[in-house]
Amino acid sequence: MKLLTLPGVFAPISDSWMLADAIREEAIGPGSLALDVCTGSGVLALAAAKCGATTTAIDVSRRALLTVRLNAIRSGVRVRTLRGRTFAPVAGQRFDLIVSNPPYVPSPRREVPRYGACRAWEAGHDGRIVVDALCDEVAAHLNPGGVLLLVHSSLIGTDATLSRLRRTGLVDVEVRACVRGPLGPLMRAQQAVGTVPADVDEEDVVIIRASAPRTSRLNGSA
């Protein structure tokens, strides 16, 4: 898949391509509803749309959303684009598949940045601001039996994410894929300013999969 990325939009790297492969392994197709949160270039939204799902993409960046629309046209698929943070633009809506490659790089900033390209990767001191919000809210946006696919680095706590998702009532919460390798340039840059420990040389990039129960109540849902 060849993607256009406008200036200021983060081009997909290995974690996005891992997640795109995982999307293609899911049982989605015509009639399925898919949501890509923190879409960036739209690579994940396009992967879902190419599987036949009716797909929505969310991002805080107007330029990212324009990039998604251009890439959708180039790929011959349709993707609805909405601007906002996490699930705010789809309040009250539910999906069969929710995917996200959110910002997860630890940063000297206490909060997520409000402007600039760094919004695509910086996520507070522990790198978990966006991940935690996604974990806490995702159950309310999944149809019964719906699936979450989420990617991030082991440096921000894989077990913490698994536990947080289980507390919301999601089931079959597991690490679906894991690739170990040297720190990438974004983590190295944060290591230089002290937000990533200096003695860490490698990280696991993990894809976490979780499902909504097929018959139960999640966060007050019917």
Residue, then its C-alpha position, 0 to 999 in steps of 0.5 A: m500500500k503506497l501512502l501519501t503523507l502531507p507535511g506535518v503528518f506522521a508517516p506510518i512505521s513498523d507498528s502501523w504495518m503490524l497492526a494493518d496485518a492484524i486487521r486483515e486477519e479479522a473477520i470483517g467485511p461488508g456490513s461491518l463497522a470499523l473505527d480507526v482512532c488516532t488515524g494519522s496517515g489513515v493506513l489502518a482505516l484503509a486496511a479496514a476499508k479494503c476488507g469491505a468494512t464501513t470505516t470511520a477515521i478520527d484524528v485531532s489534526r486537520r492535515a491528517l484527516l486531509t491525508v486520509r481523504l486523499n489516500a482513500i481516493r487514491s486507494g478507491v475506498r471510502v473513509r468517513t473522517l471526523r476531527g476530535r480526541t479519542f471517541a468524542p466525535v462518535a459519542g453513542q456510536r458502536f463498531d464491530l472493530i476498533v483499531s488504534n496506533p495512538p501516541y505512546v512515547p513518554s515525553p517531558r510534557r505533563e500533558v499531550p501537546r496541543y499543536g505540532a507534529c509531535r501530537a502524533w507520538e507524545a503522550g505525557h510523562d509515562g506515555r499512557i495518557v491516550v492509551d488509558a483514555l482508549c482503554d477506559e472508553v472503548a467498551a462503550h463503543l463496541n458492538p457485542g462480540g466487537v474487537l479492539l486491536l491496539v498497538h504500543s510499546s512495552l516501555i509503557g506497560t503491557d500488563a497495565t493495558l491488559s489489566r485496564l481493559r479487563r476491568t472494563g469487562l472486555v474478554d479474551v484480552e491478550v497480546r496477539a503479536c509481539v516484535r522485539g527490536p532496538l529502540g526507534p528514533l522517537m524513543r531514542a530522542q526521549q532517552a536523550v532528555g531522560t524520559v526513557p531510562a538510559d540503560v534500555d536498548e530494546e523494546d517490544v512492540v505489542i498488538i493487544r486484542a480484546s473482545a466485547p462479550r457477545t451477551s452481557r452489559l458493558n459500561g451500562s450498554a444493552 
